[in-house]
Structure formats: C-alpha cells, structure tokens
C-alpha cells in the first residue's frame, strides 16, 4: 500500500475490513440485534462513501471554518446523517446507540489507517482532520434530527393523551401512579397532583388487590394483560370497566413501568346482558325459557352426579287455560300466565329453577330434596297456590294444574330422558283428573 496514499482512497480500498469491524460492533447494539445484517452493513458502507467523498471535496476558508465547528453546507435537502437520525429513532435506538455507530466507524477507520500508515505526511494529516470533522458534523446533524423528531413525537403523544376520552396512566414497579391524563383525573374525581405517587390501595379502590396481582404478572412476564372490574367512581361515571396493562421496557429490555388504559364498557355490557337475557328467558313471564332450562338441568345433573345427590323434575300443564284464553282473550291469558309464574316462584327456594317451556307448560327443578314426601309437599303447595282464584278482568277465574314428576337417578340419568319421563307422568296425572300429581 503506497505510503502517500490519501485517506479517502484508503477508505474505498479497505472498505471490506472496515465493514468487518463494523459488523462485530453492530452485534453489541441492542436494537440492532433484530435488524438485517446486510442492511446494517450497506448502511455503514454508504456512510463511509459519503465521508470519503466529503474528504475529497475542495473547501474554501469559510467552509473549512464552518466544518471545524460541526456545521456543513445547507442546500435545503435532508442529509444522509439526518436520514440516519430519523431512521435510528424509528428503529428504537437510544441516543447513545445512535452516537456509538459513528464512534465505531471512526475507531475502525483510524485503527486500520494507523496500522497501514504509522507515519503520515502533511496532506494525510489534513485528511485525518477532514475525516474527524466529517464524523463530528454527521453526529451533530444526526442527533439534531433525532431530537427534533423525538420532540415532535413527544408533543403528538402528549396531545393524544390529553385528548383521549379514555383514562390512560402510568404506574411504576410498585404500582404507584407516575402519570395520569385528564380523563383519568375526571373519572377518579381527584386532582392529578393528588393521584401522582399514590397506588390503587392508597386511593382505596375495591379492585386494588386483583389489579395489583395482574400488574405484578405483567411486570414479571413482560406481557400485556386485559381484565375487567366493576366499580362506580366518585365521579359517578361508569360501572363496568375493561383495562389493558402493557409493560414499558427500557433500552436494556427491562420492565421500567406499566401503562394502563381504561375503558368504560357499562353500556356495552348491559346491552350484551340484555341480549343474552332475552335469548334465554321467556319475554312474557321473565322465567328461564326451554334453552336455559335444559342447560341448567344438564348442569344440575352433572353436579348431582359428583355429589351423589338427587334431583326432582316437576312438569306442569295448566288445566282450563284454553277456556280462559277463548273466553277473555289473549291479553287475559297472558296476565294469567304471568301470575302463575309469580306463584310458582313463591312455592320453591331461590336455588330451584322455575321455567316456562312454552304455552301453558311450566317446569321446576328441585335440587337436593332427599325425601319423596318433601317433593310431594312442594308439588301440593303448587296445586294449592294455582287453585286460588286469579284476579283476571272482568271477573276472577279458576284453573287447576296437572303435575308429573321424575327423579334423578331413579327415573333417568340424562336431561332429555328425565324431561320425557316427567312429561309422561304429567299426562297420566291429566287423565286422572284435575289437580293431580303423578311420579
């Protein structure tokens, strides 16, 4: 290699060894570890080529003076160093990681150059000065652009947080508030400065224990968590809330904080519950319909099987209902069915299930009643309750009821078979006359 070789030519000639050094260094940059190696190498190559061209470019005295202060000519276009700064910010690089790339390039070039040229001439010394000035200028431009975009992102993010209708806040590793947006303060009905530094326990929120357990899991696992709680805050806003916890990682990928976003889902939850209720309950009486009845019967059989407990199923058909409907109209019939439902509920425990299967057919699931005589006593109380006159305009009416009873596990062991057995028993009761009960 010629002793009087200029630095720009050296960079171009020794680009591969320089890039090999660069690749080794890039492995130590945390946010570069997931990036494409060839892309990083090409990026470094472009930086070196631009610097080599800069060293070769003639400078007048004013340009040289500006360059020595880290200032290059401004032609209105974005420089490669500015592009580098915005690219590294977008890739998650920290300021130190961004600067370290330039330091590594400087070190690689100067190390190889010094080995090849232990003694340098005047022009070569000038090249070295130009090289350092080019690196310094690139660092300045890159960091200035990095900071400008970072500040803009911070302003935009701040504006989003302020404008967000959803409460958003940041918790430290101990679960204390370090930031809250306006929506959070409005929801809690507490001034922001009175929230900062406090925890959910300090604010005496009843969901604090569950929330803290989930928060600790997010911190430990570095994974997000979506949960729900029921609470009405001092602002009287909401009742049902959904929240998302997400970890905030530092440049070493350690959890340094957690972001929480709350959303009031009261209206949505109530609407969903109403839809579910309408799909599983009789709209006239409010009792469980056939779908919910069969589901509960299946669950009760599974429960009874585990515990070895009996179940009794009462299947009821109203005697004389058709005559009421024909004589007084459907409105009177509907009123009668509603009162029947009310009386049936009075005859059983809260743990038992009363359902309307359709028309004038009703069922009752009795759980844990050990003695047959106790089942008969419930059935008889139903007979007596429905034998009482019903205040249906224009005059009170009388009906009776036929009840068929099947018992698990004696009569059947599946929901369908148990219901069929009770149905057959009900028809035997109806054939035997009004107000009859058959097992």
matplotlib code that plots the C-alpha trace (Angstrom):
import matplotlib.pyplot as plt

x = [0.0, 1.5, 2.9, 1.5, -2.0, -4.8, -7.4, -10.4, -8.7, -7.8, -11.4, -12.6, -9.8, -10.2, -14.0, -14.4, -12.0, -13.6, -17.1, -16.0, -15.0, -18.4, -20.3, -18.7, -19.5, -23.2, -23.7, -23.3, -26.0, -29.2, -31.7, -29.5, -29.6, -33.0, -32.1, -30.9, -27.1, -26.7, -28.9, -26.7, -23.6, -24.9, -25.9, -22.3, -20.9, -23.0, -21.9, -18.2, -18.6, -20.2, -17.4, -14.8, -16.4, -16.5, -12.8, -12.1, -14.2, -12.3, -13.2, -12.7, -11.7, -15.3, -16.5, -13.5, -14.2, -17.8, -16.9, -14.5, -17.5, -19.6, -21.6, -21.9, -23.4, -27.2, -28.7, -32.2, -32.2, -32.1, -28.5, -27.6, -26.8, -30.3, -31.8, -29.7, -31.0, -34.7, -34.1, -32.5, -35.2, -37.8, -35.8, -35.9, -32.2, -31.3, -29.3, -26.1, -26.7, -27.1, -23.8, -22.0, -22.3, -20.3, -17.8, -17.3, -16.8, -14.2, -12.4, -12.4, -11.1, -8.4, -7.2, -6.7, -5.2, -2.7, -1.5, -1.0, 0.5, 2.4, 4.0, 1.8, 2.6, 1.1, -1.7, -2.5, -2.8, -5.1, -7.2, -7.4, -8.6, -11.2, -12.3, -12.9, -14.7, -17.0, -17.8, -18.4, -20.7, -22.6, -23.1, -24.4, -26.8, -28.0, -28.6, -30.3, -32.7, -33.2, -34.1, -36.4, -38.4, -38.4, -39.7, -42.4, -43.4, -43.5, -45.8, -48.0, -48.2, -48.9, -51.7, -53.2, -53.1, -54.7, -57.4, -58.1, -61.6, -60.3, -58.3, -54.6, -52.0, -48.5, -47.6, -44.1, -42.9, -44.6, -47.9, -47.7, -49.1, -46.4, -48.6, -52.3, -54.2, -57.1, -59.7, -58.2, -58.4, -62.0, -63.0, -61.5, -62.8, -59.3, -56.8, -53.8, -51.3, -53.2, -53.1, -49.4, -47.3, -50.4, -51.4, -54.8, -54.6, -53.9, -57.0, -59.0, -60.3, -62.0, -60.5, -56.9, -55.9, -56.8, -55.4, -52.1, -51.7, -52.3, -49.8, -47.1, -47.7, -47.3, -44.0, -42.6, -43.7, -43.3, -46.6, -49.8, -53.0, -56.6, -59.0, -62.3, -63.7, -67.0, -66.9, -68.6, -66.0, -66.6, -67.4, -70.5, -69.1, -69.5, -70.0, -68.2, -64.7, -62.2, -58.5, -55.3, -51.9, -48.8, -45.1, -42.8, -39.3, -36.0, -33.1, -31.9, -35.3, -36.0, -39.5, -39.3, -43.1, -46.5, -49.1, -52.8, -55.7, -59.2, -62.4, -66.0, -67.9, -71.1, -73.4, -71.9, -72.0, -75.6, -76.6, -74.9, -76.6, -80.0, -79.4, -78.4, -81.3, -83.8, -82.4, -82.6, -85.8, -89.4, -90.4, -93.8, -93.1, -89.3, -88.7, -85.9, -87.0, -86.5, -82.9, -81.8, -83.9, -82.2, -78.8, -79.5, -80.9, -77.7, -75.5, -77.6, -77.4, -73.6, -73.4, -75.7, -73.7, -70.5, -72.1, -74.4, -77.5, -81.0, -82.8, -86.6, -88.2, -91.7, -93.5, -96.8, -99.6, -102.4, -106.0, -108.6, -106.1, -107.5, -111.0, -109.7, -107.9, -111.0, -113.4, -111.5, -108.8, -105.1, -104.4, -106.2, -104.4, -101.0, -101.9, -102.9, -99.5, -97.6, -99.4, -98.8, -95.1, -95.2, -97.0, -94.6, -91.6, -93.2, -93.6, -89.9, -86.5, -84.3, -81.8, -84.5, -85.3, -88.8, -89.1, -91.7, -91.2, -94.0, -97.7, -99.1, -96.3, -94.0, -91.2, -89.4, -86.0, -85.8, -82.2, -81.0, -84.5, -83.8, -87.3, -90.1, -92.6, -90.8, -91.1, -94.8, -95.2, -93.7, -96.0, -99.0, -98.2, -98.1, -101.5, -103.0, -101.4, -102.8, -106.2, -106.7, -108.8, -106.8, -107.8, -108.4, -110.8, -113.8, -114.0, -111.8, -111.1, -110.2, -107.8, -106.0, -102.7, -101.5, -98.0, -95.8, -92.6, -89.4, -86.4, -82.7, -81.2, -84.2, -86.2, -83.5, -79.9, -79.9, -81.8, -83.8, -84.9, -85.7, -87.9, -89.6, -90.3, -91.9, -93.9, -95.4, -96.2, -97.9, -100.2, -101.1, -102.0, -104.1, -106.0, -106.7, -108.4, -107.7, -105.2, -103.4, -99.7, -98.0, -94.5]
y = [0.0, 3.4, 5.4, 8.6, 7.2, 9.6, 8.7, 8.8, 6.3, 4.2, 4.1, 3.0, 0.4, -1.1, -0.9, -4.6, -4.9, -1.7, -3.2, -6.5, -4.5, -2.7, -5.9, -7.1, -3.8, -3.9, -7.2, -5.2, -2.7, -4.0, -2.6, -3.6, -7.3, -7.8, -5.9, -7.4, -7.8, -6.9, -3.8, -2.6, -3.3, -1.4, 1.5, 1.7, 1.4, 4.4, 6.4, 5.7, 6.5, 9.9, 10.7, 9.7, 11.9, 14.7, 14.4, 14.6, 17.8, 21.1, 23.6, 27.3, 29.0, 29.8, 26.3, 24.9, 27.2, 26.1, 22.4, 22.7, 23.8, 20.8, 22.8, 21.7, 23.5, 23.7, 23.2, 22.7, 18.9, 16.3, 15.0, 11.3, 12.0, 13.4, 10.4, 8.2, 10.0, 9.6, 6.0, 5.1, 6.7, 4.8, 1.6, 2.2, 3.1, 5.2, 8.4, 6.6, 3.7, 6.2, 8.0, 4.8, 3.9, 6.9, 6.3, 2.7, 3.9, 6.4, 3.8, 1.2, 3.5, 5.1, 1.7, 0.3, 3.5, 3.8, 0.2, 0.9, 4.4, 4.7, 7.9, 10.4, 13.3, 16.8, 16.1, 12.9, 14.9, 17.2, 14.2, 12.9, 16.4, 16.4, 12.9, 13.8, 17.0, 14.9, 12.5, 15.3, 17.0, 13.8, 13.2, 16.8, 16.5, 13.1, 13.9, 17.2, 15.5, 12.6, 15.2, 17.2, 14.2, 12.9, 16.2, 16.2, 12.6, 13.6, 16.6, 14.5, 11.7, 14.2, 15.7, 12.3, 11.5, 14.8, 14.5, 10.8, 10.2, 7.0, 7.2, 6.4, 6.3, 5.0, 3.0, 2.4, -1.0, -0.6, 0.2, 4.0, 6.5, 8.4, 9.9, 10.4, 12.1, 14.4, 11.6, 9.6, 12.6, 13.3, 9.7, 9.4, 12.9, 13.6, 16.3, 14.9, 16.1, 14.2, 11.0, 11.0, 8.9, 7.1, 3.4, 1.9, 0.8, 4.3, 5.5, 2.7, 1.2, -2.1, -3.8, -2.9, -6.5, -8.2, -5.3, -5.5, -9.2, -8.7, -5.8, -7.9, -10.6, -8.1, -6.8, -10.3, -11.8, -8.7, -9.4, -7.4, -8.3, -7.5, -7.6, -6.2, -4.8, -3.4, -0.1, 3.3, 6.0, 9.3, 11.0, 8.7, 7.6, 4.1, 0.8, -1.8, -1.2, -3.1, -2.4, -3.2, -3.4, -3.2, -3.2, -0.4, -1.6, 0.3, 0.2, -3.0, -4.7, -4.5, -3.5, 0.0, 0.9, -0.2, 1.7, 1.2, 2.1, 2.0, 1.9, 2.3, -0.7, -0.3, 0.5, -2.3, -4.8, -4.0, -4.3, -7.7, -8.9, -7.8, -9.7, -12.8, -12.4, -12.1, -15.2, -17.3, -16.1, -16.0, -12.5, -12.7, -14.2, -13.4, -17.1, -19.1, -20.5, -24.0, -23.3, -22.0, -24.7, -27.5, -26.0, -25.7, -29.2, -30.6, -28.7, -29.8, -33.4, -33.2, -31.6, -34.2, -37.0, -35.6, -35.2, -38.2, -36.0, -36.5, -34.1, -33.9, -32.5, -31.2, -30.9, -28.9, -28.3, -25.8, -27.3, -24.8, -22.3, -22.7, -21.8, -18.6, -17.7, -18.3, -16.6, -13.5, -13.1, -13.5, -10.4, -12.1, -15.3, -13.6, -12.0, -15.4, -16.9, -14.0, -14.6, -18.4, -17.7, -15.4, -18.1, -20.8, -18.8, -18.4, -22.2, -23.1, -22.0, -19.4, -22.2, -24.1, -23.3, -22.4, -22.3, -21.8, -24.2, -22.6, -22.3, -23.3, -25.7, -25.0, -26.9, -26.8, -28.3, -29.2, -29.9, -31.7, -32.8, -36.2, -37.5, -38.3, -36.8, -33.5, -33.4, -34.2, -31.4, -28.9, -30.3, -30.0, -26.4, -25.6, -27.3, -25.2, -22.0, -22.4, -23.4, -20.0, -17.6, -15.4, -11.6, -11.5, -8.9, -8.8, -11.4, -13.8, -17.1, -20.6, -23.1, -26.3, -27.9, -31.4, -32.3, -35.1, -35.8, -37.7, -38.1, -38.5, -41.0, -43.4, -42.4, -41.3, -40.0, -37.6, -34.2, -35.4, -38.7, -37.0, -34.4, -37.1, -39.2, -36.2, -35.3, -38.9, -38.7, -35.3, -36.9, -39.7, -37.0, -35.1, -38.3, -39.0, -35.6, -32.0, -31.1, -34.5, -35.3, -38.4, -39.8]
z = [0.0, -1.0, 1.9, 0.5, -0.1, 0.8, 3.4, 1.1, -1.2, 1.7, 2.9, -0.5, -0.9, 2.6, 2.9, 3.5, 6.5, 7.9, 7.5, 9.1, 12.2, 11.9, 11.9, 15.1, 16.7, 15.5, 17.4, 20.6, 19.8, 21.5, 19.0, 16.0, 17.0, 15.3, 12.2, 8.9, 8.9, 5.2, 5.7, 8.6, 6.5, 3.5, 5.8, 7.1, 3.6, 2.5, 5.4, 4.7, 1.0, 1.7, 4.2, 1.7, -1.0, 1.6, 2.3, -1.4, -1.9, -2.1, 0.6, 0.8, 4.1, 5.2, 4.5, 6.4, 9.4, 9.4, 9.1, 12.1, 14.2, 13.1, 10.5, 6.9, 3.9, 3.9, 0.5, 1.9, 1.3, 4.0, 4.5, 4.9, 8.6, 9.2, 7.5, 9.8, 12.8, 11.9, 10.8, 14.1, 16.2, 14.2, 14.9, 18.6, 19.0, 22.1, 21.7, 22.9, 20.5, 17.6, 18.5, 19.1, 15.4, 14.4, 17.2, 15.9, 12.3, 13.5, 15.5, 12.7, 10.1, 12.3, 13.7, 10.2, 8.9, 11.8, 11.2, 7.5, 7.9, 11.2, 9.9, 7.9, 5.6, 5.7, 3.3, 5.2, 8.4, 6.7, 5.6, 9.1, 10.3, 7.5, 8.4, 12.1, 11.1, 8.8, 11.6, 14.0, 11.5, 10.9, 14.6, 15.1, 12.2, 13.1, 16.7, 15.9, 13.6, 16.1, 18.8, 16.5, 15.6, 19.2, 20.4, 17.8, 18.7, 22.3, 21.6, 19.4, 22.0, 24.7, 22.6, 22.1, 25.8, 26.7, 24.0, 24.7, 26.1, 27.7, 31.0, 30.5, 33.2, 34.0, 37.1, 38.5, 39.5, 42.9, 41.4, 42.1, 39.6, 37.8, 35.1, 34.5, 31.7, 32.2, 31.5, 34.5, 36.9, 35.7, 36.2, 39.7, 40.5, 42.0, 41.0, 39.1, 41.7, 44.3, 42.3, 41.5, 43.9, 45.2, 44.5, 43.9, 47.6, 48.7, 46.7, 48.4, 45.2, 46.0, 42.9, 44.1, 45.2, 41.9, 39.9, 41.7, 41.2, 37.4, 37.4, 39.0, 36.4, 33.6, 35.1, 35.6, 32.3, 30.2, 28.5, 28.3, 30.3, 29.6, 32.6, 33.9, 37.1, 38.5, 40.3, 40.3, 40.9, 42.8, 39.5, 39.2, 35.8, 34.7, 36.5, 34.3, 33.1, 30.9, 31.3, 29.4, 31.2, 29.0, 30.1, 29.3, 28.6, 28.9, 26.4, 28.1, 27.8, 31.5, 32.6, 34.0, 34.2, 33.1, 31.1, 31.9, 29.6, 31.0, 29.0, 30.3, 28.9, 31.0, 28.1, 26.0, 28.9, 29.8, 26.1, 25.9, 29.1, 27.8, 24.5, 26.5, 28.9, 26.1, 24.3, 27.5, 29.2, 28.4, 27.4, 29.0, 32.4, 32.8, 33.6, 32.0, 28.6, 27.3, 26.2, 29.6, 31.4, 29.5, 30.2, 33.9, 34.1, 32.4, 34.9, 37.9, 36.8, 36.5, 39.9, 41.4, 39.9, 41.5, 44.9, 44.8, 45.4, 43.9, 41.6, 41.1, 37.9, 38.0, 34.7, 34.8, 32.5, 33.3, 33.3, 31.9, 30.5, 26.9, 28.2, 29.8, 26.6, 24.5, 26.8, 27.8, 25.1, 24.8, 27.0, 29.8, 29.1, 29.2, 32.5, 33.9, 32.8, 34.5, 37.8, 37.6, 37.2, 40.3, 42.4, 41.3, 42.4, 45.8, 46.2, 45.7, 47.0, 45.3, 44.4, 42.5, 38.8, 37.6, 33.8, 31.1, 28.2, 26.1, 26.0, 29.4, 30.2, 33.2, 34.9, 38.3, 39.0, 42.7, 43.9, 47.0, 48.2, 49.7, 50.6, 48.2, 50.7, 50.6, 46.8, 47.1, 49.7, 47.1, 44.4, 46.7, 47.6, 43.8, 43.4, 46.2, 45.0, 41.5, 42.7, 44.2, 42.0, 39.6, 39.5, 35.7, 34.4, 34.1, 36.9, 38.8, 37.1, 38.4, 36.9, 38.1, 37.3, 36.4, 37.6, 36.5, 38.5, 37.5, 39.8, 39.1, 39.1, 39.6, 36.5, 34.1, 34.0, 31.1, 30.7, 27.7, 29.4, 32.7, 30.9, 28.9, 32.0, 33.8, 30.7, 30.6, 34.3, 33.7, 31.0, 33.4, 36.0, 33.5, 32.5, 36.2, 36.6, 37.7, 40.4, 40.3, 40.9, 39.4, 39.7]

ax = plt.figure().add_subplot(projection="3d")
ax.plot(x, y, z, "-o")
ax.set_aspect("equal")
plt.show()
